[in-house]
């Protein structure tokens, strides 16, 4: 298997560093890259423009309500408004007004709502939102572990109805539909498995769950090779972040892994594809002390583990990335 070593020269924004970066989303409509810092409850955006430094375009929205977090962002018909999958449900986040407004709260009893938060999500080819919920940070700290209380929801764009598609999961994570919408790949990190389903949109049913990629087999020498966020091309190639391994791995829908990229950060969280020439692999990472708020996250310290930085890798050819699906509901 081909392996490429990535260095700090691939850092996208040398003067920015976060705690737990996720949700990489490239918007071809306005040539922007979005991401979140989950713990900081922030949505970030940069614009790629000829002749301008990327740092000059860096924008940030912060959900300042106590206890909030933002696990993922989804595009809408308005490039300046995104859906932010937050602590209690789904909100709009506007780069025009710099504000967040809930449009839906998850159908959970109060006690359960306190325990869970949004993690990773996607929009399907029909414009509906799929979002995974998992134990929130205080819950994991008090229990000392992640428990299988997670759920994968589908939220209808037409009426905001919510349906649980997968229950009793640990960490619902990276997911993507094939271009025809007939297959879903979905990650439950602490099963060390990326799962594949057949999907019937008419009946809104997932069927035939089976393992696609088992990271314990791919990384036999790693203690906890957790599959995390992912991006999939139109041709069915998957670029998978594998947390705690410093690695992004590329594999196909037969589960055959063909390429690895090794980063100077242990906690690889998420991947994204796109760029002006559709040849960029974007990679998000997490700081080793992401939940230690006494630790200052220093973007000028580039010694040791480089978790918390964003990376950009130029691929040898076009990624054939699929345009990111847009939320089909009202905003």
Rosetta blueprint (number, residue, H / E / L):
1 X L
2 X E
3 X E
4 X E
5 X E
6 X L
7 X L
8 X H
9 X H
10 X H
11 X E
12 X L
13 X L
14 X L
15 X L
16 X L
17 X L
18 X L
19 X L
20 X E
21 X E
22 X E
23 X E
24 X E
25 X E
26 X E
27 X E
28 X L
29 X L
30 X L
31 X L
32 X E
33 X E
34 X E
35 X E
36 X E
37 X E
38 X L
39 X L
40 X L
41 X L
42 X E
43 X E
44 X E
45 X E
46 X E
47 X E
48 X L
49 X L
50 X L
51 X L
52 X L
53 X L
54 X H
55 X H
56 X H
57 X H
58 X L
59 X E
60 X E
61 X E
62 X E
63 X L
64 X L
65 X L
66 X L
67 X L
68 X L
69 X L
70 X E
71 X E
72 X E
73 X E
74 X E
75 X E
76 X L
77 X L
78 X L
79 X L
80 X L
81 X E
82 X E
83 X E
84 X E
85 X E
86 X E
87 X L
88 X L
89 X E
90 X E
91 X E
92 X E
93 X E
94 X E
95 X L
96 X L
97 X L
98 X L
99 X E
100 X E
101 X E
102 X E
103 X E
104 X E
105 X E
106 X L
107 X L
108 X L
109 X L
110 X H
111 X H
112 X H
113 X H
114 X H
115 X H
116 X E
117 X E
118 X E
119 X E
120 X E
121 X E
122 X E
123 X E
124 X L
125 X L
126 X L
127 X L
128 X L
129 X E
130 X E
131 X E
132 X E
133 X E
134 X E
135 X E
136 X L
137 X H
138 X H
139 X H
140 X H
141 X H
142 X H
143 X H
144 X L
145 X L
146 X L
147 X L
148 X L
149 X L
150 X E
151 X E
152 X E
153 X E
154 X E
155 X E
156 X L
157 X L
158 X L
159 X L
160 X L
161 X L
162 X E
163 X E
164 X E
165 X E
166 X E
167 X E
168 X E
169 X E
170 X L
171 X L
172 X E
173 X E
174 X E
175 X E
176 X E
177 X E
178 X L
179 X L
180 X L
181 X L
182 X L
183 X E
184 X E
185 X E
186 X E
187 X E
188 X E
189 X H
190 X H
191 X H
192 X L
193 X E
194 X E
195 X E
196 X E
197 X E
198 X E
199 X E
200 X E
201 X L
202 X L
203 X L
204 X L
205 X E
206 X E
207 X E
208 X E
209 X E
210 X E
211 X E
212 X E
213 X E
214 X E
215 X H
216 X H
217 X H
218 X H
219 X L
220 X L
221 X L
222 X L
223 X L
224 X L
225 X L
226 X E
227 X E
228 X E
229 X E
230 X E
231 X E
232 X E
233 X E
234 X L
235 X L
236 X L
237 X L
238 X E
239 X E
240 X E
241 X E
242 X E
243 X E
244 X L
245 X L
246 X L
247 X E
248 X E
249 X E
250 X E
251 X E
252 X L
253 X L
254 X L
255 X L
256 X L
257 X E
258 X E
259 X E
260 X E
261 X E
262 X E
263 X L
264 X L
265 X L
266 X L
267 X L
268 X E
269 X E
270 X E
271 X E
272 X E
273 X E
274 X E
275 X L
276 X L
277 X L
278 X L
279 X L
280 X E
281 X E
282 X E
283 X E
284 X E
285 X E
286 X E
287 X L
288 X L
289 X L
290 X L
291 X L
292 X L
293 X L
294 X L
295 X L
296 X L
297 X L
298 X L
299 X L
300 X L
301 X L
302 X L
303 X L
304 X L
305 X L
306 X L
307 X L
308 X L
309 X L
310 X L
311 X E
312 X E
313 X E
314 X E
315 X L
316 X L
317 X L
318 X L
319 X L
320 X L
321 X E
322 X L
323 X L
324 X L
325 X L
326 X E
327 X L
328 X L
329 X L
330 X L
331 X L
